[in-house]
Amino acid sequence: QVQLVESGGGLVQAGGSLRLSCAASGSIFSINAMGWYRQAPGKQRELVARITRGGTTTYADSVKGRFTISRDNAKNTVDLQMNSLKPEDTAVYYCNAHRILIDYWGQGTQVTVSS
């Protein structure tokens, strides 16, 4: 089992910044990739960004150039720096840890961007 605890969500004006953090504990040795997903009301959960243990990153087109994902393998944390936030970034953001055949999820943290 892997436990994920997120922090850092909140309310920000358009153009502002927020940093999300996720701490993993438990059977973390088997985690291949970690990342962030988001789900807005009435929409499906979507990938925002992910990073492999080796540091390879993937971003959704909508956040490229504005968001940066980073990972500290020693501390078992993954952060998402979000800059130039837009109202359409408003969603519940979920931390994800992936290993073969299994995905683990955090409880989610709300990010609200006002216009």
N, C-alpha and C positions, 0 to 999 in steps of 0.2 A: 504493500500500500504506500501511496504517496499523498502527503497532505500539502496543500498550497494555501498560503495566507496572503491576501492582497492588501495593499494600502495605497493611499494617495489620490483617490478620486475627489471630486468636488465640483463647485460651480465656478466658472470663469467666463470672462467676457471674450467675445470673438477677437482673435489676434493674440490672445494670451497663451500661457504655457502651463502645463501640469506634468508631473512626473509620477508614474505608477511604479510600484515595487511589488515583487512577489517573492516570498521565501518558501522554499521547498524543504520538506523533512520526510523521514521515513526511508523507503527503499529507493533512494535517489541514485544509487549506483547504476541502475538500469535505464535511466532516462536518456533518450537520444536527443530530443529537441524540446525546447521550451518556447512558449510564445504567448501572444495576446490575441484574443478574439473579442468581438463586440456584437451586441444585439440591440438594435433600436426597436421601439414599439412597433409591432405589426410586421417586422422583418425577420429574416432568418439570421442566425448567427453567422458571422463572417470572419475570416482571418484578417487580422490587422498586420501582424508581424511575427516572425518566428526566427529562432536562431538555434543552430545545431551545437552539439558539444564542441565541435571543431571551429565554430565561429561563423559558419556560413549563414547569411541572413536572407530573408525573403520578406518583401513588403507588398501590401495591397497598393495598387496603382493610386488610389485616392489619398494615400498618406505619404507617398514617396517624396523625399525632400523636406518633409515637415516632422516626421516621427523618426526616432532612432531607438533601436532595441539594443540592449547590452546584457551581458551575462557574466557572472562571477562564479566560475565552477568551484572555487575553493569555499565560497560562502553559500553556494547553492541558491543564488538569487538571480532574478531576471528583472530588469527595469525597462520601462518604456518612457522615453522623454518625448513629450508631445508639444510642439511649437506651432505657432500660427494657427491656433485652433479655430475651427469653423462651427457654426450651429449644426451642420450635418454630421459632426463628430459626436454629437450627443447620443449616448448609449450606455448600457451596462457593459463594462469591460471585464472579461474573464481571463484569468491566467490559465495556461494549459501546459501540461507536461505529457510528453508522448514517449512511449516505448512500444516495442513491437506488439501489435494487436490490442494495446490498451491506451486509453487517454484518461488523464486525470484533470479535474477542473477545480478552480477555486470557487468561492461563494459569489464572486462578482463585486464590482465597485462601480458606483454611478459616476459618470462624467456628464456634466451639463454645460453646454456652451451657449451663452446668451448673445443675442444679436444687438 
